Amino acid sequence: MTEAEWLGTAKPHDMLQYLRGRVSNRKLRLFACACCRAVWHLLDDERSRRAVLAAESYADGWIPFSDLTGAAKAALAACQA
């Protein structure tokens, strides 16, 4: 993927596919968080927003994996509600 293709795409899936194997898991996680922040206004349930914040905190080593999974489960419950 060229820089022009990267800048011209609106498909996060294609961007993630390009990044796999090229960057660390931390950078992949933060990229996914950045994608969520791009649509932050659509995350109308606070549990979803807390999951993004937890993923960012986990990526930076501020919270344990168990806290991340707890936030993820709460966000999933929000989606199913």
Phi, psi and omega in degrees: 000128179277168177299320180296320178294318179300311182291335183268351183270149175242020184249098180303328180299315178297322179294317178297317179301319179295322184284334183303131180081352180254337182228167181287163175300324178300314180293323176297316180298316181292327175296316178298320177297319179297322177297319178295321179293334178293335178241028183310320182296341178272347178275083188275350176260128184302332179296325178292317179295320178296327178294321177295314178299321179294319179297320177295317180295319178296318180300328180268003177079019183271338179227155178282164181302325180299324177292322178296314181295325177297317178293322179294319178296320179294320178295321178297319177299323178297320180293325183279343182283000000 
